[in-house]
Amino acid sequence: MSTEQQFWNWFKQHEDELFHFERDQEPIFDRLAIALGEVDGDLTFEFGPERNGVREFVISAAGLKRAFPSVARLYDARPQLDRFCVTAFRPRRPVVNDIEYAGLKIAARDVYYRLCKDDNPKKIGILLFLPGRTEDRRDVFGQVGYLFLDEVLGEYDVETNVGFIEVLGHDSKYFDGDFPIRELAADFDTLLRSKQGK
């Protein structure tokens, strides 16, 4: 039996606990993380809210392209589940949420972008402009930028079709007449189609 089949057997055995994870979240999430780790130690997960007796279960590579094949294999091995809709990779979200990370909270309405030419002609570079960005917290602002991109473009596109990503402040000399992040997905898709000749 493959590790993927073993995982799904475990998932089915604990389906009720997973569906009602709010009852005892930490222990069941710990066990789920261990079971996923048997497939690939870099895999992570998300659960969506219950809608009409069904939850979304997202299998993620945690933004690591190396783990993409593991996500694909696990997704392909998924069984029919009555109470879960399984999704490979963190999907795009229709509403861009505010993000709080490491003591930093950024409102989505204050995030702007500019699409740029990348060294790889098949990819798209992105400048993200976040308010209050400082050099001493460069890594934290960078992580918040990646979280916004994952929300807007989804994990797969960020890792496969985005080239360079630079997170700058509103005080950057490059910040001038740029676009609110809620428009990014549509602009990105249009440019990507033109690169792919579609």
C-alpha positions as CSV (number, residue, x, y, z in Angstrom):
1,M,0.0,0.0,0.0
2,S,1.4,3.4,-1.0
3,T,1.9,6.2,1.6
4,E,-0.8,8.1,-0.1
5,Q,-3.3,5.3,0.3
6,Q,-2.2,4.9,4.0
7,F,-2.9,8.6,4.5
8,W,-6.4,8.4,3.0
9,N,-7.2,5.3,5.0
10,W,-6.2,7.2,8.2
11,F,-8.2,10.2,7.0
12,K,-11.4,8.1,6.5
13,Q,-11.0,6.5,9.9
14,H,-10.9,9.9,11.5
15,E,-13.3,11.7,9.2
16,D,-15.8,12.6,11.9
17,E,-13.1,14.1,14.2
18,L,-11.7,16.0,11.3
19,F,-15.1,17.3,10.1
20,H,-15.9,18.5,13.7
21,F,-12.3,19.6,14.4
22,E,-13.5,22.6,16.5
23,R,-14.4,20.2,19.3
24,D,-10.8,19.3,20.0
25,Q,-8.7,21.1,17.4
26,E,-5.1,20.9,18.6
27,P,-4.9,17.1,19.1
28,I,-6.6,16.2,15.8
29,F,-4.6,18.7,13.9
30,D,-1.4,17.4,15.4
31,R,-2.3,13.8,14.3
32,L,-3.2,15.1,10.9
33,A,0.1,16.8,10.5
34,I,1.9,13.6,11.5
35,A,-0.1,11.6,9.0
36,L,0.7,14.1,6.2
37,G,4.3,14.1,7.2
38,E,4.4,10.4,6.4
39,V,3.7,11.4,2.8
40,D,6.0,14.4,2.7
41,G,7.3,16.4,5.7
42,D,6.7,19.7,3.8
43,L,3.0,19.3,3.3
44,T,0.5,21.4,5.2
45,F,-3.3,21.7,5.2
46,E,-6.2,24.1,5.5
47,F,-9.9,23.5,6.2
48,G,-12.7,25.6,4.9
49,P,-15.9,26.4,6.8
50,E,-18.7,23.9,6.8
51,R,-21.2,24.7,3.9
52,N,-24.2,22.4,3.5
53,G,-22.6,19.6,5.3
54,V,-19.3,19.7,3.4
55,R,-15.9,21.2,4.2
56,E,-13.0,22.0,1.8
57,F,-9.7,20.2,2.7
58,V,-6.7,21.9,1.1
59,I,-3.5,20.1,0.6
60,S,-0.6,22.6,0.4
61,A,3.1,22.4,-0.4
62,A,3.7,25.3,1.9
63,G,4.9,27.3,-1.1
64,L,7.8,24.9,-1.7
65,K,7.9,23.9,-5.4
66,R,9.9,20.8,-4.4
67,A,6.8,19.4,-2.7
68,F,4.4,20.0,-5.6
69,P,4.7,16.4,-6.9
70,S,3.7,15.1,-3.4
71,V,0.6,17.3,-3.4
72,A,-0.3,16.1,-6.9
73,R,0.2,12.4,-5.9
74,L,-1.9,12.7,-2.7
75,Y,-4.6,14.6,-4.6
76,D,-4.7,12.0,-7.3
77,A,-5.1,9.2,-4.8
78,R,-8.0,10.8,-3.0
79,P,-11.0,8.7,-2.3
80,Q,-14.7,9.7,-2.6
81,L,-15.5,11.6,0.6
82,D,-19.0,12.5,1.5
83,R,-18.2,15.4,3.8
84,F,-15.0,16.8,2.2
85,C,-14.1,18.5,-1.0
86,V,-10.3,18.0,-1.6
87,T,-8.4,20.8,-3.2
88,A,-4.7,20.6,-4.4
89,F,-2.7,23.7,-3.5
90,R,-4.0,26.8,-1.7
91,P,-6.5,28.3,-4.1
92,R,-7.2,31.9,-4.9
93,R,-9.6,33.6,-2.6
94,P,-12.4,35.7,-4.1
95,V,-12.0,38.3,-1.3
96,V,-8.6,39.6,-0.3
97,N,-8.4,39.6,3.5
98,D,-6.3,41.8,5.7
99,I,-3.3,39.9,7.0
100,E,-1.7,39.8,10.4
101,Y,1.7,38.2,10.9
102,A,4.5,38.6,13.5
103,G,2.8,41.6,15.1
104,L,2.3,43.3,11.7
105,K,-1.2,44.0,10.4
106,I,-1.7,45.2,6.8
107,A,-5.1,46.1,5.4
108,A,-5.7,44.7,1.9
109,R,-7.0,48.1,0.8
110,D,-3.6,49.6,1.4
111,V,-1.7,47.1,-0.8
112,Y,-0.8,48.0,-4.4
113,Y,1.1,46.2,-7.1
114,R,2.9,46.7,-10.4
115,L,3.5,43.8,-12.9
116,C,7.0,43.8,-14.4
117,K,9.1,42.1,-17.0
118,D,11.0,39.1,-15.6
119,D,14.3,37.6,-16.8
120,N,12.4,34.5,-17.6
121,P,10.1,35.5,-20.5
122,K,7.5,32.9,-19.4
123,K,7.1,34.5,-16.0
124,I,5.8,37.7,-14.5
125,G,7.7,39.9,-12.0
126,I,5.7,41.7,-9.3
127,L,6.4,44.7,-7.2
128,L,4.2,44.9,-4.1
129,F,3.8,48.1,-2.2
130,L,2.9,47.8,1.5
131,P,2.4,50.7,3.9
132,G,5.0,51.2,6.6
133,R,7.6,48.9,5.1
134,T,11.0,49.4,6.8
135,E,14.3,47.9,6.1
136,D,14.8,46.5,9.6
137,R,11.6,44.4,9.2
138,R,12.2,43.5,5.6
139,D,11.7,39.8,6.2
140,V,8.4,40.2,8.0
141,F,7.1,42.5,5.3
142,G,8.3,40.1,2.6
143,Q,6.4,37.2,4.3
144,V,3.3,39.3,4.4
145,G,3.7,40.1,0.7
146,Y,3.9,36.4,-0.1
147,L,0.8,35.7,2.0
148,F,-1.1,38.4,0.0
149,L,0.0,36.9,-3.3
150,D,-1.0,33.4,-2.2
151,E,-4.5,34.7,-1.4
152,V,-4.9,36.6,-4.7
153,L,-3.1,34.3,-7.1
154,G,-3.1,30.9,-5.3
155,E,-0.1,28.8,-4.4
156,Y,0.3,27.2,-7.8
157,D,0.6,30.4,-9.9
158,V,2.8,32.1,-7.3
159,E,5.3,29.2,-7.5
160,T,5.1,28.4,-11.2
161,N,4.2,31.6,-13.1
162,V,5.6,34.4,-10.9
163,G,9.2,35.4,-11.4
164,F,10.8,37.9,-9.0
165,I,8.8,39.4,-6.2
166,E,10.0,42.7,-4.5
167,V,8.1,44.1,-1.5
168,L,8.5,47.9,-1.2
169,G,6.9,50.7,0.8
170,H,4.6,53.4,-0.3
171,D,7.6,55.7,0.0
172,S,9.4,53.9,-2.8
173,K,10.5,55.9,-5.8
174,Y,8.7,53.1,-7.9
175,F,5.3,53.7,-6.2
176,D,3.4,55.9,-8.6
177,G,0.0,55.3,-10.0
178,D,0.0,51.7,-9.1
179,F,-3.0,49.4,-8.8
180,P,-5.0,48.0,-5.8
181,I,-4.3,44.4,-5.1
182,R,-7.9,43.4,-5.7
183,E,-7.2,44.0,-9.4
184,L,-4.1,41.8,-9.5
185,A,-5.6,38.4,-10.5
186,A,-7.4,39.7,-13.6
187,D,-4.3,41.7,-14.8
188,F,-2.0,38.8,-14.1
189,D,-4.2,36.3,-16.0
190,T,-4.5,38.7,-19.0
191,L,-0.7,39.1,-19.1
192,L,0.0,35.4,-18.6
193,R,-2.4,34.5,-21.5
194,S,-0.6,36.9,-23.8
195,K,2.8,35.3,-22.9
196,Q,1.4,31.9,-23.6
197,G,-0.1,33.0,-26.9
198,K,-3.7,32.3,-25.8
